[in-house]
Amino acid sequence: MVRSYFITGTDTDVGKTLVARTLLQAFAARGIVCAGYKPISAGCARTPEGLRNLDAQQLQAAASLPLPIDSVNPYAFEPPIAPHIAAREVGETIPFAGLSAGLREIERAGAELVIVEGAGGWFLPLDHQHLLSDWVALERLPVILVVGAKLGCLNHALLTCAAIRHQGLTLAGWVVNRVDPHMSRYQENLATLKALLPAPFLGEIPFVDQPLEADLRECLDISSLL
């Protein structure tokens, strides 16, 4: 049976891709056939081969199962805006069936474990009636929360956790990412999160100048996910 985890964040730009990539590298190092799935992306670069998203390319490179980029990232849009608005501007939709079909394709390709990275925060609209979190609930994916360590993260983390649990989903773990190296009272905030978040603490990603080049596998404890 294929195991999948959904990566969400307390906000946009809190390090979901960095954590997803690091998890894939850690699973691959254990000999697990793993794949990344970034079903929806915006802010893609136009290339001769088509639209390409850097986050999706990072997941593709970190995985142990080789997959074409169109399988890793089936819904790609050029403008760096909310994906449902970008989709509407080019006459497209982002249906649940399409998201699920992409995940099934990766499972059939031989993945033992799939890291599914969301876009933005937990409540990402797909249109005026549906949220990406509704699809996560439909698929019953356990969730890993990335907390961007900055002012306001306690509220954002607790609200996101409450929303995940309200939809009947499991918070499989959480990671704190030091997006602001100068955050005041960082250790006190971390201690508060450890006390209040009802899920395993998977680790702490330090602030690094070149995150796309850093090997951060030793920062995470994946034992509870295996």
ChimeraX commands (.cxc) that place a marker at each C-alpha (Angstrom):
marker #1 position 0.00,0.00,0.00 radius 0.5
marker #1 position 1.31,3.45,-0.93 radius 0.5
marker #1 position 1.69,5.90,1.93 radius 0.5
marker #1 position 1.21,9.60,1.22 radius 0.5
marker #1 position 1.62,12.75,3.29 radius 0.5
marker #1 position 0.32,16.23,2.51 radius 0.5
marker #1 position 2.62,19.17,3.30 radius 0.5
marker #1 position 0.90,22.40,4.29 radius 0.5
marker #1 position 2.17,25.61,5.84 radius 0.5
marker #1 position 1.11,28.34,8.21 radius 0.5
marker #1 position 1.33,30.76,5.27 radius 0.5
marker #1 position 2.91,31.08,1.86 radius 0.5
marker #1 position 6.72,31.24,1.71 radius 0.5
marker #1 position 7.29,29.39,4.99 radius 0.5
marker #1 position 9.43,26.60,3.54 radius 0.5
marker #1 position 7.01,23.88,2.43 radius 0.5
marker #1 position 9.20,22.94,-0.51 radius 0.5
marker #1 position 12.36,22.92,1.59 radius 0.5
marker #1 position 10.74,20.56,4.09 radius 0.5
marker #1 position 9.15,18.40,1.38 radius 0.5
marker #1 position 12.47,18.09,-0.44 radius 0.5
marker #1 position 14.30,17.25,2.79 radius 0.5
marker #1 position 11.73,14.58,3.66 radius 0.5
marker #1 position 12.10,13.02,0.22 radius 0.5
marker #1 position 15.87,12.98,0.59 radius 0.5
marker #1 position 15.56,11.35,4.02 radius 0.5
marker #1 position 13.15,8.68,2.78 radius 0.5
marker #1 position 15.29,8.00,-0.29 radius 0.5
marker #1 position 18.34,7.56,1.95 radius 0.5
marker #1 position 16.42,4.80,3.75 radius 0.5
marker #1 position 15.90,2.97,0.47 radius 0.5
marker #1 position 12.23,3.91,0.16 radius 0.5
marker #1 position 10.90,4.42,-3.38 radius 0.5
marker #1 position 9.48,7.91,-2.92 radius 0.5
marker #1 position 8.06,10.59,-5.18 radius 0.5
marker #1 position 7.06,14.23,-4.90 radius 0.5
marker #1 position 3.73,15.59,-6.11 radius 0.5
marker #1 position 3.14,19.32,-6.46 radius 0.5
marker #1 position -0.30,19.17,-8.05 radius 0.5
marker #1 position -0.81,22.94,-8.32 radius 0.5
marker #1 position 1.72,25.72,-8.84 radius 0.5
marker #1 position 1.67,29.35,-9.89 radius 0.5
marker #1 position 4.53,31.66,-10.70 radius 0.5
marker #1 position 6.00,29.30,-13.28 radius 0.5
marker #1 position 8.72,30.16,-15.78 radius 0.5
marker #1 position 7.97,29.86,-19.48 radius 0.5
marker #1 position 10.52,27.57,-21.15 radius 0.5
marker #1 position 10.79,25.91,-24.58 radius 0.5
marker #1 position 9.51,22.72,-22.92 radius 0.5
marker #1 position 6.53,24.47,-21.30 radius 0.5
marker #1 position 5.79,26.07,-17.95 radius 0.5
marker #1 position 8.21,25.01,-15.23 radius 0.5
marker #1 position 7.93,25.54,-11.48 radius 0.5
marker #1 position 11.08,25.61,-9.36 radius 0.5
marker #1 position 9.38,24.01,-6.36 radius 0.5
marker #1 position 8.16,21.10,-8.47 radius 0.5
marker #1 position 11.62,20.69,-9.99 radius 0.5
marker #1 position 13.10,20.52,-6.48 radius 0.5
marker #1 position 10.72,17.70,-5.57 radius 0.5
marker #1 position 11.42,15.91,-8.83 radius 0.5
marker #1 position 15.17,16.02,-8.18 radius 0.5
marker #1 position 14.92,14.90,-4.54 radius 0.5
marker #1 position 12.73,11.87,-5.19 radius 0.5
marker #1 position 14.12,8.37,-5.69 radius 0.5
marker #1 position 11.43,7.53,-8.28 radius 0.5
marker #1 position 12.15,9.29,-11.61 radius 0.5
marker #1 position 9.04,11.01,-12.96 radius 0.5
marker #1 position 8.42,13.51,-15.76 radius 0.5
marker #1 position 7.79,17.03,-14.52 radius 0.5
marker #1 position 4.26,17.04,-15.94 radius 0.5
marker #1 position 3.44,14.13,-13.63 radius 0.5
marker #1 position 4.98,15.89,-10.64 radius 0.5
marker #1 position 3.18,19.17,-11.43 radius 0.5
marker #1 position 0.11,18.70,-13.65 radius 0.5
marker #1 position -1.49,22.11,-12.98 radius 0.5
marker #1 position 1.08,24.84,-13.67 radius 0.5
marker #1 position 0.29,28.52,-14.21 radius 0.5
marker #1 position 2.54,31.42,-15.14 radius 0.5
marker #1 position 1.30,34.41,-13.05 radius 0.5
marker #1 position 2.48,34.44,-9.41 radius 0.5
marker #1 position -1.08,34.82,-8.11 radius 0.5
marker #1 position -3.73,32.63,-6.48 radius 0.5
marker #1 position -3.88,29.50,-8.64 radius 0.5
marker #1 position -7.65,29.51,-9.12 radius 0.5
marker #1 position -7.47,33.06,-10.49 radius 0.5
marker #1 position -4.56,32.11,-12.76 radius 0.5
marker #1 position -6.51,29.07,-13.97 radius 0.5
marker #1 position -9.61,31.12,-14.70 radius 0.5
marker #1 position -7.58,33.64,-16.72 radius 0.5
marker #1 position -6.50,30.88,-19.12 radius 0.5
marker #1 position -9.87,29.16,-19.19 radius 0.5
marker #1 position -8.91,26.17,-17.05 radius 0.5
marker #1 position -10.27,24.57,-13.90 radius 0.5
marker #1 position -8.63,22.56,-11.11 radius 0.5
marker #1 position -11.00,19.64,-10.46 radius 0.5
marker #1 position -10.69,17.13,-7.64 radius 0.5
marker #1 position -10.78,14.33,-10.21 radius 0.5
marker #1 position -7.69,15.72,-11.93 radius 0.5
marker #1 position -5.78,16.05,-8.66 radius 0.5
marker #1 position -6.65,12.48,-7.70 radius 0.5
marker #1 position -5.80,11.15,-11.16 radius 0.5
marker #1 position -2.32,12.65,-10.85 radius 0.5
marker #1 position -1.78,11.00,-7.48 radius 0.5
marker #1 position -3.00,7.63,-8.78 radius 0.5
marker #1 position -0.59,7.93,-11.73 radius 0.5
marker #1 position 2.36,8.36,-9.36 radius 0.5
marker #1 position 1.21,5.44,-7.22 radius 0.5
marker #1 position 0.96,3.20,-10.30 radius 0.5
marker #1 position 4.46,4.28,-11.35 radius 0.5
marker #1 position 5.84,2.38,-8.37 radius 0.5
marker #1 position 6.00,4.87,-5.50 radius 0.5
marker #1 position 5.97,3.42,-2.01 radius 0.5
marker #1 position 5.62,6.86,-0.45 radius 0.5
marker #1 position 4.43,10.18,-1.91 radius 0.5
marker #1 position 5.04,13.65,-0.50 radius 0.5
marker #1 position 2.25,15.91,-1.73 radius 0.5
marker #1 position 3.04,19.59,-1.42 radius 0.5
marker #1 position 0.22,22.10,-1.22 radius 0.5
marker #1 position 0.23,25.71,-2.37 radius 0.5
marker #1 position -0.08,28.67,-0.03 radius 0.5
marker #1 position -1.71,27.84,3.30 radius 0.5
marker #1 position -4.31,25.29,4.32 radius 0.5
marker #1 position -7.40,26.99,2.87 radius 0.5
marker #1 position -6.33,27.39,-0.75 radius 0.5
marker #1 position -9.32,28.03,-3.05 radius 0.5
marker #1 position -9.67,25.93,-6.21 radius 0.5
marker #1 position -12.73,27.92,-7.26 radius 0.5
marker #1 position -15.56,29.73,-5.46 radius 0.5
marker #1 position -16.93,26.50,-3.97 radius 0.5
marker #1 position -13.96,24.22,-3.32 radius 0.5
marker #1 position -10.73,24.33,-1.33 radius 0.5
marker #1 position -7.59,22.25,-1.75 radius 0.5
marker #1 position -8.07,21.12,1.85 radius 0.5
marker #1 position -11.39,19.55,0.79 radius 0.5
marker #1 position -9.47,17.38,-1.67 radius 0.5
marker #1 position -6.97,16.43,1.05 radius 0.5
marker #1 position -9.93,15.37,3.20 radius 0.5
marker #1 position -11.41,13.40,0.28 radius 0.5
marker #1 position -8.11,11.53,-0.09 radius 0.5
marker #1 position -7.77,11.15,3.70 radius 0.5
marker #1 position -4.13,12.23,3.58 radius 0.5
marker #1 position -2.29,12.69,6.88 radius 0.5
marker #1 position -0.87,16.19,7.10 radius 0.5
marker #1 position 2.56,17.56,7.99 radius 0.5
marker #1 position 2.52,21.21,9.04 radius 0.5
marker #1 position 5.42,23.57,8.31 radius 0.5
marker #1 position 5.50,26.45,10.77 radius 0.5
marker #1 position 7.36,29.51,9.55 radius 0.5
marker #1 position 9.05,30.88,12.66 radius 0.5
marker #1 position 8.12,34.57,12.66 radius 0.5
marker #1 position 5.90,36.93,14.60 radius 0.5
marker #1 position 2.33,35.59,14.48 radius 0.5
marker #1 position 3.29,31.96,13.92 radius 0.5
marker #1 position 1.68,30.74,17.14 radius 0.5
marker #1 position -1.76,31.90,16.05 radius 0.5
marker #1 position -1.25,30.69,12.48 radius 0.5
marker #1 position -0.03,27.28,13.62 radius 0.5
marker #1 position -2.85,26.71,16.10 radius 0.5
marker #1 position -5.52,27.90,13.66 radius 0.5
marker #1 position -4.17,25.61,10.95 radius 0.5
marker #1 position -4.00,22.68,13.33 radius 0.5
marker #1 position -7.59,23.29,14.43 radius 0.5
marker #1 position -8.75,23.45,10.80 radius 0.5
marker #1 position -6.97,20.20,9.93 radius 0.5
marker #1 position -8.51,18.37,12.88 radius 0.5
marker #1 position -11.94,19.89,12.19 radius 0.5
marker #1 position -11.88,18.17,8.80 radius 0.5
marker #1 position -11.23,14.86,10.53 radius 0.5
marker #1 position -7.63,14.57,9.34 radius 0.5
marker #1 position -4.54,13.42,11.18 radius 0.5
marker #1 position -1.76,15.89,11.90 radius 0.5
marker #1 position 1.09,13.44,11.42 radius 0.5
marker #1 position 3.77,15.87,12.53 radius 0.5
marker #1 position 5.08,19.39,12.31 radius 0.5
marker #1 position 8.33,21.13,11.46 radius 0.5
marker #1 position 9.49,24.59,12.42 radius 0.5
marker #1 position 11.45,26.53,9.81 radius 0.5
marker #1 position 13.49,29.56,10.89 radius 0.5
marker #1 position 12.46,31.93,8.11 radius 0.5
marker #1 position 13.35,34.92,10.31 radius 0.5
marker #1 position 16.77,34.42,11.94 radius 0.5
marker #1 position 16.17,37.48,14.13 radius 0.5
marker #1 position 12.81,36.41,15.54 radius 0.5
marker #1 position 12.49,37.65,19.09 radius 0.5
marker #1 position 12.07,34.96,21.77 radius 0.5
marker #1 position 12.38,32.14,19.26 radius 0.5
marker #1 position 13.05,29.42,21.85 radius 0.5
marker #1 position 10.10,30.52,23.96 radius 0.5
marker #1 position 7.83,30.39,20.90 radius 0.5
marker #1 position 9.15,26.95,19.99 radius 0.5
marker #1 position 8.47,25.70,23.53 radius 0.5
marker #1 position 4.90,27.02,23.28 radius 0.5
marker #1 position 4.34,25.21,19.99 radius 0.5
marker #1 position 5.70,21.97,21.45 radius 0.5
marker #1 position 3.29,22.31,24.36 radius 0.5
marker #1 position 0.21,23.10,22.30 radius 0.5
marker #1 position 0.50,21.25,18.97 radius 0.5
marker #1 position -0.90,17.70,19.41 radius 0.5
marker #1 position 1.44,15.93,17.00 radius 0.5
marker #1 position 5.02,14.68,16.82 radius 0.5
marker #1 position 7.68,17.36,16.45 radius 0.5
marker #1 position 9.70,16.26,13.41 radius 0.5
marker #1 position 12.47,18.80,13.74 radius 0.5
marker #1 position 13.81,22.26,13.21 radius 0.5
marker #1 position 15.12,23.68,9.95 radius 0.5
marker #1 position 17.76,26.34,10.68 radius 0.5
marker #1 position 18.05,29.55,8.72 radius 0.5
marker #1 position 20.43,28.96,5.82 radius 0.5
marker #1 position 21.67,31.39,3.17 radius 0.5
marker #1 position 21.44,28.88,0.29 radius 0.5
marker #1 position 18.45,26.63,1.14 radius 0.5
marker #1 position 18.27,25.07,-2.33 radius 0.5
marker #1 position 21.81,23.72,-1.93 radius 0.5
marker #1 position 21.69,22.67,1.73 radius 0.5
marker #1 position 21.51,19.07,2.90 radius 0.5
marker #1 position 19.22,19.26,5.94 radius 0.5
marker #1 position 18.28,15.61,6.36 radius 0.5
marker #1 position 19.85,15.38,9.81 radius 0.5
marker #1 position 17.54,18.14,11.01 radius 0.5
marker #1 position 14.44,15.95,10.72 radius 0.5
marker #1 position 13.39,12.81,12.60 radius 0.5
marker #1 position 11.20,10.76,10.24 radius 0.5
marker #1 position 10.89,7.71,12.50 radius 0.5
marker #1 position 7.26,8.47,13.43 radius 0.5
marker #1 position 6.35,8.63,9.73 radius 0.5
marker #1 position 7.67,5.18,8.87 radius 0.5
marker link #1:1,2 radius 0.2
marker link #1:2,3 radius 0.2
marker link #1:3,4 radius 0.2
marker link #1:4,5 radius 0.2
marker link #1:5,6 radius 0.2
marker link #1:6,7 radius 0.2
marker link #1:7,8 radius 0.2
marker link #1:8,9 radius 0.2
marker link #1:9,10 radius 0.2
marker link #1:10,11 radius 0.2
marker link #1:11,12 radius 0.2
marker link #1:12,13 radius 0.2
marker link #1:13,14 radius 0.2
marker link #1:14,15 radius 0.2
marker link #1:15,16 radius 0.2
marker link #1:16,17 radius 0.2
marker link #1:17,18 radius 0.2
marker link #1:18,19 radius 0.2
marker link #1:19,20 radius 0.2
marker link #1:20,21 radius 0.2
marker link #1:21,22 radius 0.2
marker link #1:22,23 radius 0.2
marker link #1:23,24 radius 0.2
marker link #1:24,25 radius 0.2
marker link #1:25,26 radius 0.2
marker link #1:26,27 radius 0.2
marker link #1:27,28 radius 0.2
marker link #1:28,29 radius 0.2
marker link #1:29,30 radius 0.2
marker link #1:30,31 radius 0.2
marker link #1:31,32 radius 0.2
marker link #1:32,33 radius 0.2
marker link #1:33,34 radius 0.2
marker link #1:34,35 radius 0.2
marker link #1:35,36 radius 0.2
marker link #1:36,37 radius 0.2
marker link #1:37,38 radius 0.2
marker link #1:38,39 radius 0.2
marker link #1:39,40 radius 0.2
marker link #1:40,41 radius 0.2
marker link #1:41,42 radius 0.2
marker link #1:42,43 radius 0.2
marker link #1:43,44 radius 0.2
marker link #1:44,45 radius 0.2
marker link #1:45,46 radius 0.2
marker link #1:46,47 radius 0.2
marker link #1:47,48 radius 0.2
marker link #1:48,49 radius 0.2
marker link #1:49,50 radius 0.2
marker link #1:50,51 radius 0.2
marker link #1:51,52 radius 0.2
marker link #1:52,53 radius 0.2
marker link #1:53,54 radius 0.2
marker link #1:54,55 radius 0.2
marker link #1:55,56 radius 0.2
marker link #1:56,57 radius 0.2
marker link #1:57,58 radius 0.2
marker link #1:58,59 radius 0.2
marker link #1:59,60 radius 0.2
marker link #1:60,61 radius 0.2
marker link #1:61,62 radius 0.2
marker link #1:62,63 radius 0.2
marker link #1:63,64 radius 0.2
marker link #1:64,65 radius 0.2
marker link #1:65,66 radius 0.2
marker link #1:66,67 radius 0.2
marker link #1:67,68 radius 0.2
marker link #1:68,69 radius 0.2
marker link #1:69,70 radius 0.2
marker link #1:70,71 radius 0.2
marker link #1:71,72 radius 0.2
marker link #1:72,73 radius 0.2
marker link #1:73,74 radius 0.2
marker link #1:74,75 radius 0.2
marker link #1:75,76 radius 0.2
marker link #1:76,77 radius 0.2
marker link #1:77,78 radius 0.2
marker link #1:78,79 radius 0.2
marker link #1:79,80 radius 0.2
marker link #1:80,81 radius 0.2
marker link #1:81,82 radius 0.2
marker link #1:82,83 radius 0.2
marker link #1:83,84 radius 0.2
marker link #1:84,85 radius 0.2
marker link #1:85,86 radius 0.2
marker link #1:86,87 radius 0.2
marker link #1:87,88 radius 0.2
marker link #1:88,89 radius 0.2
marker link #1:89,90 radius 0.2
marker link #1:90,91 radius 0.2
marker link #1:91,92 radius 0.2
marker link #1:92,93 radius 0.2
marker link #1:93,94 radius 0.2
marker link #1:94,95 radius 0.2
marker link #1:95,96 radius 0.2
marker link #1:96,97 radius 0.2
marker link #1:97,98 radius 0.2
marker link #1:98,99 radius 0.2
marker link #1:99,100 radius 0.2
marker link #1:100,101 radius 0.2
marker link #1:101,102 radius 0.2
marker link #1:102,103 radius 0.2
marker link #1:103,104 radius 0.2
marker link #1:104,105 radius 0.2
marker link #1:105,106 radius 0.2
marker link #1:106,107 radius 0.2
marker link #1:107,108 radius 0.2
marker link #1:108,109 radius 0.2
marker link #1:109,110 radius 0.2
marker link #1:110,111 radius 0.2
marker link #1:111,112 radius 0.2
marker link #1:112,113 radius 0.2
marker link #1:113,114 radius 0.2
marker link #1:114,115 radius 0.2
marker link #1:115,116 radius 0.2
marker link #1:116,117 radius 0.2
marker link #1:117,118 radius 0.2
marker link #1:118,119 radius 0.2
marker link #1:119,120 radius 0.2
marker link #1:120,121 radius 0.2
marker link #1:121,122 radius 0.2
marker link #1:122,123 radius 0.2
marker link #1:123,124 radius 0.2
marker link #1:124,125 radius 0.2
marker link #1:125,126 radius 0.2
marker link #1:126,127 radius 0.2
marker link #1:127,128 radius 0.2
marker link #1:128,129 radius 0.2
marker link #1:129,130 radius 0.2
marker link #1:130,131 radius 0.2
marker link #1:131,132 radius 0.2
marker link #1:132,133 radius 0.2
marker link #1:133,134 radius 0.2
marker link #1:134,135 radius 0.2
marker link #1:135,136 radius 0.2
marker link #1:136,137 radius 0.2
marker link #1:137,138 radius 0.2
marker link #1:138,139 radius 0.2
marker link #1:139,140 radius 0.2
marker link #1:140,141 radius 0.2
marker link #1:141,142 radius 0.2
marker link #1:142,143 radius 0.2
marker link #1:143,144 radius 0.2
marker link #1:144,145 radius 0.2
marker link #1:145,146 radius 0.2
marker link #1:146,147 radius 0.2
marker link #1:147,148 radius 0.2
marker link #1:148,149 radius 0.2
marker link #1:149,150 radius 0.2
marker link #1:150,151 radius 0.2
marker link #1:151,152 radius 0.2
marker link #1:152,153 radius 0.2
marker link #1:153,154 radius 0.2
marker link #1:154,155 radius 0.2
marker link #1:155,156 radius 0.2
marker link #1:156,157 radius 0.2
marker link #1:157,158 radius 0.2
marker link #1:158,159 radius 0.2
marker link #1:159,160 radius 0.2
marker link #1:160,161 radius 0.2
marker link #1:161,162 radius 0.2
marker link #1:162,163 radius 0.2
marker link #1:163,164 radius 0.2
marker link #1:164,165 radius 0.2
marker link #1:165,166 radius 0.2
marker link #1:166,167 radius 0.2
marker link #1:167,168 radius 0.2
marker link #1:168,169 radius 0.2
marker link #1:169,170 radius 0.2
marker link #1:170,171 radius 0.2
marker link #1:171,172 radius 0.2
marker link #1:172,173 radius 0.2
marker link #1:173,174 radius 0.2
marker link #1:174,175 radius 0.2
marker link #1:175,176 radius 0.2
marker link #1:176,177 radius 0.2
marker link #1:177,178 radius 0.2
marker link #1:178,179 radius 0.2
marker link #1:179,180 radius 0.2
marker link #1:180,181 radius 0.2
marker link #1:181,182 radius 0.2
marker link #1:182,183 radius 0.2
marker link #1:183,184 radius 0.2
marker link #1:184,185 radius 0.2
marker link #1:185,186 radius 0.2
marker link #1:186,187 radius 0.2
marker link #1:187,188 radius 0.2
marker link #1:188,189 radius 0.2
marker link #1:189,190 radius 0.2
marker link #1:190,191 radius 0.2
marker link #1:191,192 radius 0.2
marker link #1:192,193 radius 0.2
marker link #1:193,194 radius 0.2
marker link #1:194,195 radius 0.2
marker link #1:195,196 radius 0.2
marker link #1:196,197 radius 0.2
marker link #1:197,198 radius 0.2
marker link #1:198,199 radius 0.2
marker link #1:199,200 radius 0.2
marker link #1:200,201 radius 0.2
marker link #1:201,202 radius 0.2
marker link #1:202,203 radius 0.2
marker link #1:203,204 radius 0.2
marker link #1:204,205 radius 0.2
marker link #1:205,206 radius 0.2
marker link #1:206,207 radius 0.2
marker link #1:207,208 radius 0.2
marker link #1:208,209 radius 0.2
marker link #1:209,210 radius 0.2
marker link #1:210,211 radius 0.2
marker link #1:211,212 radius 0.2
marker link #1:212,213 radius 0.2
marker link #1:213,214 radius 0.2
marker link #1:214,215 radius 0.2
marker link #1:215,216 radius 0.2
marker link #1:216,217 radius 0.2
marker link #1:217,218 radius 0.2
marker link #1:218,219 radius 0.2
marker link #1:219,220 radius 0.2
marker link #1:220,221 radius 0.2
marker link #1:221,222 radius 0.2
marker link #1:222,223 radius 0.2
marker link #1:223,224 radius 0.2
marker link #1:224,225 radius 0.2
marker link #1:225,226 radius 0.2
view
